[in-house]
Amino acid sequence: MPSPSTPYSFDYWLYTYLYNPLARYLCFIHPNWITLAATLFLLPVTYSLVLGAPLMIVVLLMVARAALDCMDGSVARACHTTSAWGSFFDKLSDMLFLAGLCGTLVYLVASKYGVDSWKTLGLLIASLIVVGSAVQEAFALHQGGAESLSLPYMLMHDNFTLICGLGGVLSWWLANRF
């Protein structure tokens, strides 16, 4: 993920004072391994949501996943190991994580209300819209860089870690609401 360029974003400060300085010391880890670790965070997040873990656990897992997602790009840039495959793998990881998270929420609603419930259908449609929109923006990011993102996605891009924490709260609330 490219570093945010504006000091008005939350992640700008994380990149400036945490991710980029730390990345110089992590050149012994290939960035694709960090991306793989971020992808595998879907397992504990899903497990926590299905078992009804406390809110703080889900939020911490989501923020840790976001930190890994940011670190892979910082390590790649700091260690001069950027590649087209790594960029694609990072976006694929994000899409797999988002699709898995949406799938988990649809599963939780379907297991409580049934597959033919309007709540299940509504959440499934909303999930498809969210994932489809994210795929479209990821394609735009891959083709034209961060400048090609729409304003809502630019704000999410520049505040990714904060958004993932809030996404953890929302996921936990939805998982426990239904």
Sequence and secondary structure as in RCSB ss.txt:
>XXXX:A:sequence
MPSPSTPYSFDYWLYTYLYNPLARYLCFIHPNWITLAATLFLLPVTYSLVLGAPLMIVVLLMVARAALDCMDGSV
ARACHTTSAWGSFFDKLSDMLFLAGLCGTLVYLVASKYGVDSWKTLGLLIASLIVVGSAVQEAFALHQGGAESLS
LPYMLMHDNFTLICGLGGVLSWWLANRF
>XXXX:A:secstr
      TTSHHHHHIIIIIHHHHTT TTS HHHHHHHHHHTHHHHHHHHHHT  HHHHHHHHHHHHHHHHHHHHH
HHHTT   HHHHHHHHHHHHHHHHHHHHHHHHHHHHHH TT HHHHHHHHHHHHHHHHHHHHHHHHHHH GGGS 
HHHHHHHHTHHHHHHHHHHHHHHHHHH 
